[in-house]
Amino acid sequence: MSHIAIILARFGNVREAARKIERPPSVIQYWRTQNRIPATSQAAVLAAAERHGVDISAADLIPTEVAA
């Protein structure tokens, strides 16, 4: 599971993440397919996580997979 899929799962699902982050579901789905959250949206994700008690830190937004 990708780090973005893990983050979204912590929010519940794409629709719940969209509601909590206050972005359209299509935007959240785009992040999922691109496997990244744009830097311009990361603060909103962290703020939403804090507001809704979702266990996400700034480190979670950075992929840990290393390309071979």
N, C-alpha and C positions, 0 to 999 in steps of 0.2 A: 504494500500500500504506500502510495506517495505521501510526502509530508503534507501536501495540500489536502489530500483525501483524509488524512488523520485530523487536520485542523477542522475541516468541515464536519467530520463525524463528531467532534467534540461539541460543535454548535447544534448538532442533531442531524441535519441534512442540508441540502442546497437551499431549499425554501426557508428553513429556519435560520440559516446563516444569513440569507438575504434580508429577512425581516429584522434580525438583530443588528446587522451591520448597516442597515438602511441603504441597501443597494438593490437594484433589480435582480431577480434570479438569473437572468441571462448573463449578467456581469459575473456573478459567482460561478456559474457554469463555465464561462470563458476562462476564469482563473484556473478552474479544475482541469480543463482541457489543455491549457498552456503550462500547467504544473508550476504556477508562480502567482504570487500576489504582488502587483506593482508596488514599488516603493511609495508612490503617492497615496496608496490605500492602506498601507500597513498600520499607520497610526489609528485609522478608523477601526481596523480589525481588533487591535489591542484594546482600544477604548470600549468597543462592544463586548469583548470578552470580559473585561473588568466589570462593566455594568450588569452583565447577565451571569456572572459567576462561572464563566467558562475558563478552564485551566489551560491558558495559552500564554507563552512568554515571547519576547522578541526573538529569542534563539530558535523557537519553533518555526518562525517564518523563513528561516534560512535552511535550504536543503543541505543535508549532511552526506548525501550520496556523492561519491567521488568517481568521476569517469576514469575508466581504465585506458 
